[in-house]
């Protein structure tokens, strides 16, 4: 039930963000005096609508997006009433047309940044100092955070009814304690602690730790679990000891309302870099998507569709991982905002690119003393546009299929 609730909530969030995208176009266009005749959420048959002023607002049956109709977006539009010609979008100054077309992505960015600011205050953002490599993790201080349980088999999953409680918790250790010795073996960092635990037989062991500046000793009954070698994640699984703790460096950090501005700016910069890298890798990920559909293991770095994102949102709610739900929503909005500005038709970035191409071309022709070539003929670009739509549609179908038959999951079963 929680999973279904999460899926619906995430899909609804995406629908709202796309509706805000179209509202961004509409509001800026109206502000500049352009005529907007229709604004609808959804596609297909109209369920409900009303008219206010010169614009019809409404809801359609298929909740897969939205649209707004701005009169005269291109000079080739043949449905412009003669009385509306002065208000046709293509007649307005370049900067105003650019602002209207960019307003959709701006709505996504604004939604992402505002949500990110609230998340920084109330939920926390990923700790920028949290180690990201095995070497960095091993060099961290052996400061512990108690695990909720010990999972005996070598899988990542939530705790089940048959799992053992954390041996460290049962022995009275607390979050923030720093392990200094396992038996007679002294501990200097997290890596040495892992090595010492694995070198100790399952069962009773003396564990020394530092708490509030004082050294304590506890007798811990180390659990026996199945794990591969530390230096080979794909190596043979065998029995080793486990203390039932995780790295105590906080993976997230909460901020005050003032400091959240800086944290939001930093995280936005990180998202920008990651989004640029993701867009660069899109073509090379197509074979991996096809392989996932035909039975290979799904690469967690492959693209996901709205279906896949909604499924991940459902899993996050099911397991109480609301921070994953929120950060996934933020990242998706940021990605959509950037993707929509790519200089390709029919994306908004394609219309912006053509408008600026017209301006630059007119400027160059004027400098060369040649007649202004005028506006770009969109009809001549239709074959390229249709080809890009076909490629985009095929890629979307590919990601949706992969997300249905072989989805990426938060918890590996």
C-alpha positions, 0 to 999 in steps of 0.5 A: 500500500505504501509503495503504491502511495509513493508511486502515485505521489511521485507521478503526481509531483511530476505532473505538477512540475510539468504543469508549472513548466507550461504555466511559466510559458503562459505567465511570461507570455501574458506579461509581455502582451502575447495572446495565450488562448489555451492552457491545459493539464493533460492530453486527449479528451477534455474533462473540464474547462472554463474560460477567463478572459481570452484564455481557456483553462482545463483538464484533459483525460490523459495525465501525461503532461500539459500544454499552452497555446501561444498565438503565432509562435512562428511566422508559419503558423496559419491559424492566427486571426488577423486581429491577433497579428500584432500580438503574435509571438514571433513579432515580439523582440528577441529577448522577450521570445527568449524569456518566454521559451526559457520560462518553462525550464526556469519553472523547473529550476525554481521548483528544484531550488526551492525544494532543495532549500527546504530539504536542507533545513528540514531533512538535510542534504548529502554531506559533502565531506562524506567519503566516496571511495573505498580508500577514503572510507578506510581512512575515516576514524572508526566512529560508529553508527549502530546498525538496526540489524545484522543481515547474514547473507551478502545482500543489501536490503532492509531488516527482516524478522529473522535477522539478528540485532546488532551485537554492538547495540546489545553490548551497550555501545552507542552512536558516536563511539570510536573503536580503539581496539578489538581484543589486543589489536589497536585500531587507528581508522575504519579500515583497521577496524574492519580488518581486525573484526574479520581477523577475529573468530565469531563469538565473544570478543573484547572491544575497547572504545572512546566515549566523551574522552574516556576509554571503555571496554565491552564484551561483544558477541560478534555475529557470523555472516557471509561476506566476500573479501574486502578487496574483491566484492565479486570474490567467494563468499565466506563466513566472517565476523560482524560487529553490526555497525556502520560508518559514523560520519553523517551522510546528511547535514541539516542547515539553518535557514541562512546557511541553507542558501549556501548549501543549496547553491553548492548542491545546485552546482553539483547537480549541474555538473552531474547533469552535464555528465549524464547528458554526455553519457546518454548515447553510450547507455543505449546498448546497456538499456537494450541488454537490460531488456533482453535479460542482462543485469540492469546497470544502475547508471542507465537512464530511467523514465518517468515510470522508473522514477515513480517506481523508485519514489514508491520504494522510497516511501515504502521503506521510509526513505523520504530523503531519497524521494525528495532528492530524486524529485529535485534531481529529475526537475533539474534534469528536465530543465536542462534537457529542455534547453538543448538546442534541438527542435521541438524542445524549447531550446531549439526555438531559442537557438533558431531565434538567436540564429536569425538575429546573428544571421541578420547582423552578419548580412547587414555587415556584408551589405546584403539583404536581410534573409528574414525568418527561418522557414520552420517547414524546411526543418520539419524532416529534422524535427520529425527525425529527432521526435522519432529518436526521442520517442524510441529512446523513451519507449526503450527506457519505459520498457527497461523500467517495466521488465528490469527496473532499477531498485533501491533495495537489492533482493 
